[in-house]
Amino acid sequence: SDVMKVGAFWQSAMDVGYIDAVGLMPLYETRKAIYNISDIKSYCTLLGQLHAAGFDQLFGIEPAEDPRNSENIILWADQGGLGMPDREYYLDPQHGVVREK
């Protein structure tokens, strides 16, 4: 049933023991691919793979309600984001350690 699926999905995110046991291992292949970027072609290939997996790196594209006519669904493109909580992380010297990581 749908209720059981939602419950199983919720429980999978709450299994702290499993999450602690596997740590960052599920990200290993992505991390390896990032470190193996050697040229613009490999960068673009990885960017396409990440977008296909749902990670909006440079931009995101999704269907959305048209702000001018709510009866229409349009293709909405948006920037992927800065990656840090706000602009102060880029400008304030005390956040230099965060930027270096």
Phi and psi in radians as a Rosetta constraint file:
Dihedral C 1 N 2 CA 2 C 2 CIRCULARHARMONIC -1.097 0.35
Dihedral N 2 CA 2 C 2 N 3 CIRCULARHARMONIC -0.649 0.35
Dihedral C 2 N 3 CA 3 C 3 CIRCULARHARMONIC -1.105 0.35
Dihedral N 3 CA 3 C 3 N 4 CIRCULARHARMONIC -0.711 0.35
Dihedral C 3 N 4 CA 4 C 4 CIRCULARHARMONIC -1.173 0.35
Dihedral N 4 CA 4 C 4 N 5 CIRCULARHARMONIC -0.658 0.35
Dihedral C 4 N 5 CA 5 C 5 CIRCULARHARMONIC -1.122 0.35
Dihedral N 5 CA 5 C 5 N 6 CIRCULARHARMONIC -0.770 0.35
Dihedral C 5 N 6 CA 6 C 6 CIRCULARHARMONIC -1.097 0.35
Dihedral N 6 CA 6 C 6 N 7 CIRCULARHARMONIC -0.749 0.35
Dihedral C 6 N 7 CA 7 C 7 CIRCULARHARMONIC -1.079 0.35
Dihedral N 7 CA 7 C 7 N 8 CIRCULARHARMONIC -0.745 0.35
Dihedral C 7 N 8 CA 8 C 8 CIRCULARHARMONIC -1.148 0.35
Dihedral N 8 CA 8 C 8 N 9 CIRCULARHARMONIC -0.704 0.35
Dihedral C 8 N 9 CA 9 C 9 CIRCULARHARMONIC -1.095 0.35
Dihedral N 9 CA 9 C 9 N 10 CIRCULARHARMONIC -0.809 0.35
Dihedral C 9 N 10 CA 10 C 10 CIRCULARHARMONIC -1.060 0.35
Dihedral N 10 CA 10 C 10 N 11 CIRCULARHARMONIC -0.805 0.35
Dihedral C 10 N 11 CA 11 C 11 CIRCULARHARMONIC -1.096 0.35
Dihedral N 11 CA 11 C 11 N 12 CIRCULARHARMONIC -0.621 0.35
Dihedral C 11 N 12 CA 12 C 12 CIRCULARHARMONIC -1.108 0.35
Dihedral N 12 CA 12 C 12 N 13 CIRCULARHARMONIC -0.574 0.35
Dihedral C 12 N 13 CA 13 C 13 CIRCULARHARMONIC -1.414 0.35
Dihedral N 13 CA 13 C 13 N 14 CIRCULARHARMONIC -0.269 0.35
Dihedral C 13 N 14 CA 14 C 14 CIRCULARHARMONIC -1.763 0.35
Dihedral N 14 CA 14 C 14 N 15 CIRCULARHARMONIC -0.012 0.35
Dihedral C 14 N 15 CA 15 C 15 CIRCULARHARMONIC -1.372 0.35
Dihedral N 15 CA 15 C 15 N 16 CIRCULARHARMONIC 1.364 0.35
Dihedral C 15 N 16 CA 16 C 16 CIRCULARHARMONIC -1.086 0.35
Dihedral N 16 CA 16 C 16 N 17 CIRCULARHARMONIC -0.626 0.35
Dihedral C 16 N 17 CA 17 C 17 CIRCULARHARMONIC -1.051 0.35
Dihedral N 17 CA 17 C 17 N 18 CIRCULARHARMONIC -0.797 0.35
Dihedral C 17 N 18 CA 18 C 18 CIRCULARHARMONIC -1.158 0.35
Dihedral N 18 CA 18 C 18 N 19 CIRCULARHARMONIC -0.767 0.35
Dihedral C 18 N 19 CA 19 C 19 CIRCULARHARMONIC -1.047 0.35
Dihedral N 19 CA 19 C 19 N 20 CIRCULARHARMONIC -0.767 0.35
Dihedral C 19 N 20 CA 20 C 20 CIRCULARHARMONIC -1.143 0.35
Dihedral N 20 CA 20 C 20 N 21 CIRCULARHARMONIC -0.641 0.35
Dihedral C 20 N 21 CA 21 C 21 CIRCULARHARMONIC -1.175 0.35
Dihedral N 21 CA 21 C 21 N 22 CIRCULARHARMONIC -0.751 0.35
Dihedral C 21 N 22 CA 22 C 22 CIRCULARHARMONIC -1.471 0.35
Dihedral N 22 CA 22 C 22 N 23 CIRCULARHARMONIC -0.365 0.35
Dihedral C 22 N 23 CA 23 C 23 CIRCULARHARMONIC 0.946 0.35
Dihedral N 23 CA 23 C 23 N 24 CIRCULARHARMONIC -2.276 0.35
Dihedral C 23 N 24 CA 24 C 24 CIRCULARHARMONIC -1.630 0.35
Dihedral N 24 CA 24 C 24 N 25 CIRCULARHARMONIC 0.127 0.35
Dihedral C 24 N 25 CA 25 C 25 CIRCULARHARMONIC -0.949 0.35
Dihedral N 25 CA 25 C 25 N 26 CIRCULARHARMONIC -0.688 0.35
Dihedral C 25 N 26 CA 26 C 26 CIRCULARHARMONIC -1.067 0.35
Dihedral N 26 CA 26 C 26 N 27 CIRCULARHARMONIC -0.343 0.35
Dihedral C 26 N 27 CA 27 C 27 CIRCULARHARMONIC -1.622 0.35
Dihedral N 27 CA 27 C 27 N 28 CIRCULARHARMONIC -0.031 0.35
Dihedral C 27 N 28 CA 28 C 28 CIRCULARHARMONIC -0.993 0.35
Dihedral N 28 CA 28 C 28 N 29 CIRCULARHARMONIC -0.838 0.35
Dihedral C 28 N 29 CA 29 C 29 CIRCULARHARMONIC -1.120 0.35
Dihedral N 29 CA 29 C 29 N 30 CIRCULARHARMONIC -0.694 0.35
Dihedral C 29 N 30 CA 30 C 30 CIRCULARHARMONIC -1.143 0.35
Dihedral N 30 CA 30 C 30 N 31 CIRCULARHARMONIC -0.776 0.35
Dihedral C 30 N 31 CA 31 C 31 CIRCULARHARMONIC -1.046 0.35
Dihedral N 31 CA 31 C 31 N 32 CIRCULARHARMONIC -0.754 0.35
Dihedral C 31 N 32 CA 32 C 32 CIRCULARHARMONIC -1.081 0.35
Dihedral N 32 CA 32 C 32 N 33 CIRCULARHARMONIC -0.755 0.35
Dihedral C 32 N 33 CA 33 C 33 CIRCULARHARMONIC -1.105 0.35
Dihedral N 33 CA 33 C 33 N 34 CIRCULARHARMONIC -0.676 0.35
Dihedral C 33 N 34 CA 34 C 34 CIRCULARHARMONIC -1.118 0.35
Dihedral N 34 CA 34 C 34 N 35 CIRCULARHARMONIC -0.798 0.35
Dihedral C 34 N 35 CA 35 C 35 CIRCULARHARMONIC -1.195 0.35
Dihedral N 35 CA 35 C 35 N 36 CIRCULARHARMONIC -0.358 0.35
Dihedral C 35 N 36 CA 36 C 36 CIRCULARHARMONIC -1.586 0.35
Dihedral N 36 CA 36 C 36 N 37 CIRCULARHARMONIC 0.085 0.35
Dihedral C 36 N 37 CA 37 C 37 CIRCULARHARMONIC -1.130 0.35
Dihedral N 37 CA 37 C 37 N 38 CIRCULARHARMONIC 2.154 0.35
Dihedral C 37 N 38 CA 38 C 38 CIRCULARHARMONIC -2.138 0.35
Dihedral N 38 CA 38 C 38 N 39 CIRCULARHARMONIC -0.271 0.35
Dihedral C 38 N 39 CA 39 C 39 CIRCULARHARMONIC -2.765 0.35
Dihedral N 39 CA 39 C 39 N 40 CIRCULARHARMONIC 3.109 0.35
Dihedral C 39 N 40 CA 40 C 40 CIRCULARHARMONIC -1.110 0.35
Dihedral N 40 CA 40 C 40 N 41 CIRCULARHARMONIC -0.603 0.35
Dihedral C 40 N 41 CA 41 C 41 CIRCULARHARMONIC -1.136 0.35
Dihedral N 41 CA 41 C 41 N 42 CIRCULARHARMONIC -0.804 0.35
Dihedral C 41 N 42 CA 42 C 42 CIRCULARHARMONIC -1.188 0.35
Dihedral N 42 CA 42 C 42 N 43 CIRCULARHARMONIC -0.565 0.35
Dihedral C 42 N 43 CA 43 C 43 CIRCULARHARMONIC -1.126 0.35
Dihedral N 43 CA 43 C 43 N 44 CIRCULARHARMONIC -0.836 0.35
Dihedral C 43 N 44 CA 44 C 44 CIRCULARHARMONIC -1.131 0.35
Dihedral N 44 CA 44 C 44 N 45 CIRCULARHARMONIC -0.653 0.35
Dihedral C 44 N 45 CA 45 C 45 CIRCULARHARMONIC -1.083 0.35
Dihedral N 45 CA 45 C 45 N 46 CIRCULARHARMONIC -0.838 0.35
Dihedral C 45 N 46 CA 46 C 46 CIRCULARHARMONIC -1.126 0.35
Dihedral N 46 CA 46 C 46 N 47 CIRCULARHARMONIC -0.713 0.35
Dihedral C 46 N 47 CA 47 C 47 CIRCULARHARMONIC -1.019 0.35
Dihedral N 47 CA 47 C 47 N 48 CIRCULARHARMONIC -0.759 0.35
Dihedral C 47 N 48 CA 48 C 48 CIRCULARHARMONIC -1.096 0.35
Dihedral N 48 CA 48 C 48 N 49 CIRCULARHARMONIC -0.719 0.35
Dihedral C 48 N 49 CA 49 C 49 CIRCULARHARMONIC -1.139 0.35
Dihedral N 49 CA 49 C 49 N 50 CIRCULARHARMONIC -0.717 0.35
Dihedral C 49 N 50 CA 50 C 50 CIRCULARHARMONIC -1.157 0.35
Dihedral N 50 CA 50 C 50 N 51 CIRCULARHARMONIC -0.704 0.35
Dihedral C 50 N 51 CA 51 C 51 CIRCULARHARMONIC -1.086 0.35
Dihedral N 51 CA 51 C 51 N 52 CIRCULARHARMONIC -0.744 0.35
Dihedral C 51 N 52 CA 52 C 52 CIRCULARHARMONIC -1.099 0.35
Dihedral N 52 CA 52 C 52 N 53 CIRCULARHARMONIC -0.519 0.35
Dihedral C 52 N 53 CA 53 C 53 CIRCULARHARMONIC -1.492 0.35
Dihedral N 53 CA 53 C 53 N 54 CIRCULARHARMONIC -0.045 0.35
Dihedral C 53 N 54 CA 54 C 54 CIRCULARHARMONIC 1.756 0.35
Dihedral N 54 CA 54 C 54 N 55 CIRCULARHARMONIC 0.151 0.35
Dihedral C 54 N 55 CA 55 C 55 CIRCULARHARMONIC -1.688 0.35
Dihedral N 55 CA 55 C 55 N 56 CIRCULARHARMONIC 1.958 0.35
Dihedral C 55 N 56 CA 56 C 56 CIRCULARHARMONIC -1.483 0.35
Dihedral N 56 CA 56 C 56 N 57 CIRCULARHARMONIC 1.640 0.35
Dihedral C 56 N 57 CA 57 C 57 CIRCULARHARMONIC -1.361 0.35
Dihedral N 57 CA 57 C 57 N 58 CIRCULARHARMONIC -1.157 0.35
Dihedral C 57 N 58 CA 58 C 58 CIRCULARHARMONIC -1.660 0.35
Dihedral N 58 CA 58 C 58 N 59 CIRCULARHARMONIC -0.555 0.35
Dihedral C 58 N 59 CA 59 C 59 CIRCULARHARMONIC -2.747 0.35
Dihedral N 59 CA 59 C 59 N 60 CIRCULARHARMONIC 2.817 0.35
Dihedral C 59 N 60 CA 60 C 60 CIRCULARHARMONIC -2.203 0.35
Dihedral N 60 CA 60 C 60 N 61 CIRCULARHARMONIC 2.574 0.35
Dihedral C 60 N 61 CA 61 C 61 CIRCULARHARMONIC -2.281 0.35
Dihedral N 61 CA 61 C 61 N 62 CIRCULARHARMONIC 2.283 0.35
Dihedral C 61 N 62 CA 62 C 62 CIRCULARHARMONIC -2.730 0.35
Dihedral N 62 CA 62 C 62 N 63 CIRCULARHARMONIC 2.738 0.35
Dihedral C 62 N 63 CA 63 C 63 CIRCULARHARMONIC -1.293 0.35
Dihedral N 63 CA 63 C 63 N 64 CIRCULARHARMONIC 2.470 0.35
Dihedral C 63 N 64 CA 64 C 64 CIRCULARHARMONIC -2.647 0.35
Dihedral N 64 CA 64 C 64 N 65 CIRCULARHARMONIC 2.800 0.35
Dihedral C 64 N 65 CA 65 C 65 CIRCULARHARMONIC -1.199 0.35
Dihedral N 65 CA 65 C 65 N 66 CIRCULARHARMONIC 2.360 0.35
Dihedral C 65 N 66 CA 66 C 66 CIRCULARHARMONIC -1.180 0.35
Dihedral N 66 CA 66 C 66 N 67 CIRCULARHARMONIC 2.122 0.35
Dihedral C 66 N 67 CA 67 C 67 CIRCULARHARMONIC -1.096 0.35
Dihedral N 67 CA 67 C 67 N 68 CIRCULARHARMONIC -0.380 0.35
Dihedral C 67 N 68 CA 68 C 68 CIRCULARHARMONIC -1.613 0.35
Dihedral N 68 CA 68 C 68 N 69 CIRCULARHARMONIC -0.361 0.35
Dihedral C 68 N 69 CA 69 C 69 CIRCULARHARMONIC -2.649 0.35
Dihedral N 69 CA 69 C 69 N 70 CIRCULARHARMONIC 1.755 0.35
Dihedral C 69 N 70 CA 70 C 70 CIRCULARHARMONIC -1.161 0.35
Dihedral N 70 CA 70 C 70 N 71 CIRCULARHARMONIC -0.136 0.35
Dihedral C 70 N 71 CA 71 C 71 CIRCULARHARMONIC -1.414 0.35
Dihedral N 71 CA 71 C 71 N 72 CIRCULARHARMONIC -0.218 0.35
Dihedral C 71 N 72 CA 72 C 72 CIRCULARHARMONIC -1.837 0.35
Dihedral N 72 CA 72 C 72 N 73 CIRCULARHARMONIC 2.512 0.35
Dihedral C 72 N 73 CA 73 C 73 CIRCULARHARMONIC -1.874 0.35
Dihedral N 73 CA 73 C 73 N 74 CIRCULARHARMONIC 2.233 0.35
Dihedral C 73 N 74 CA 74 C 74 CIRCULARHARMONIC -2.132 0.35
Dihedral N 74 CA 74 C 74 N 75 CIRCULARHARMONIC 2.917 0.35
Dihedral C 74 N 75 CA 75 C 75 CIRCULARHARMONIC -1.446 0.35
Dihedral N 75 CA 75 C 75 N 76 CIRCULARHARMONIC 2.136 0.35
Dihedral C 75 N 76 CA 76 C 76 CIRCULARHARMONIC -1.917 0.35
Dihedral N 76 CA 76 C 76 N 77 CIRCULARHARMONIC 2.185 0.35
Dihedral C 76 N 77 CA 77 C 77 CIRCULARHARMONIC -1.947 0.35
Dihedral N 77 CA 77 C 77 N 78 CIRCULARHARMONIC 2.424 0.35
Dihedral C 77 N 78 CA 78 C 78 CIRCULARHARMONIC -2.515 0.35
Dihedral N 78 CA 78 C 78 N 79 CIRCULARHARMONIC 2.721 0.35
Dihedral C 78 N 79 CA 79 C 79 CIRCULARHARMONIC -1.189 0.35
Dihedral N 79 CA 79 C 79 N 80 CIRCULARHARMONIC 2.656 0.35
Dihedral C 79 N 80 CA 80 C 80 CIRCULARHARMONIC -1.307 0.35
Dihedral N 80 CA 80 C 80 N 81 CIRCULARHARMONIC -0.347 0.35
Dihedral C 80 N 81 CA 81 C 81 CIRCULARHARMONIC 1.896 0.35
Dihedral N 81 CA 81 C 81 N 82 CIRCULARHARMONIC 2.907 0.35
Dihedral C 81 N 82 CA 82 C 82 CIRCULARHARMONIC -1.424 0.35
Dihedral N 82 CA 82 C 82 N 83 CIRCULARHARMONIC -0.489 0.35
Dihedral C 82 N 83 CA 83 C 83 CIRCULARHARMONIC 1.686 0.35
Dihedral N 83 CA 83 C 83 N 84 CIRCULARHARMONIC -0.300 0.35
Dihedral C 83 N 84 CA 84 C 84 CIRCULARHARMONIC -2.081 0.35
Dihedral N 84 CA 84 C 84 N 85 CIRCULARHARMONIC 2.746 0.35
Dihedral C 84 N 85 CA 85 C 85 CIRCULARHARMONIC -0.941 0.35
Dihedral N 85 CA 85 C 85 N 86 CIRCULARHARMONIC -0.732 0.35
Dihedral C 85 N 86 CA 86 C 86 CIRCULARHARMONIC -2.755 0.35
Dihedral N 86 CA 86 C 86 N 87 CIRCULARHARMONIC 3.050 0.35
Dihedral C 86 N 87 CA 87 C 87 CIRCULARHARMONIC -1.131 0.35
Dihedral N 87 CA 87 C 87 N 88 CIRCULARHARMONIC -0.388 0.35
Dihedral C 87 N 88 CA 88 C 88 CIRCULARHARMONIC -1.091 0.35
Dihedral N 88 CA 88 C 88 N 89 CIRCULARHARMONIC -0.498 0.35
Dihedral C 88 N 89 CA 89 C 89 CIRCULARHARMONIC -1.109 0.35
Dihedral N 89 CA 89 C 89 N 90 CIRCULARHARMONIC -0.422 0.35
Dihedral C 89 N 90 CA 90 C 90 CIRCULARHARMONIC -1.570 0.35
Dihedral N 90 CA 90 C 90 N 91 CIRCULARHARMONIC -0.465 0.35
Dihedral C 90 N 91 CA 91 C 91 CIRCULARHARMONIC -1.841 0.35
Dihedral N 91 CA 91 C 91 N 92 CIRCULARHARMONIC -0.598 0.35
Dihedral C 91 N 92 CA 92 C 92 CIRCULARHARMONIC -1.394 0.35
Dihedral N 92 CA 92 C 92 N 93 CIRCULARHARMONIC 2.144 0.35
Dihedral C 92 N 93 CA 93 C 93 CIRCULARHARMONIC -1.011 0.35
Dihedral N 93 CA 93 C 93 N 94 CIRCULARHARMONIC -0.492 0.35
Dihedral C 93 N 94 CA 94 C 94 CIRCULARHARMONIC -1.152 0.35
Dihedral N 94 CA 94 C 94 N 95 CIRCULARHARMONIC -0.308 0.35
Dihedral C 94 N 95 CA 95 C 95 CIRCULARHARMONIC -1.655 0.35
Dihedral N 95 CA 95 C 95 N 96 CIRCULARHARMONIC 0.186 0.35
Dihedral C 95 N 96 CA 96 C 96 CIRCULARHARMONIC -1.005 0.35
Dihedral N 96 CA 96 C 96 N 97 CIRCULARHARMONIC -0.646 0.35
Dihedral C 96 N 97 CA 97 C 97 CIRCULARHARMONIC -1.109 0.35
Dihedral N 97 CA 97 C 97 N 98 CIRCULARHARMONIC -0.706 0.35
Dihedral C 97 N 98 CA 98 C 98 CIRCULARHARMONIC -1.113 0.35
Dihedral N 98 CA 98 C 98 N 99 CIRCULARHARMONIC -0.767 0.35
Dihedral C 98 N 99 CA 99 C 99 CIRCULARHARMONIC -1.091 0.35
Dihedral N 99 CA 99 C 99 N 100 CIRCULARHARMONIC -0.662 0.35
Dihedral C 99 N 100 CA 100 C 100 CIRCULARHARMONIC -1.185 0.35
Dihedral N 100 CA 100 C 100 N 101 CIRCULARHARMONIC -0.506 0.35
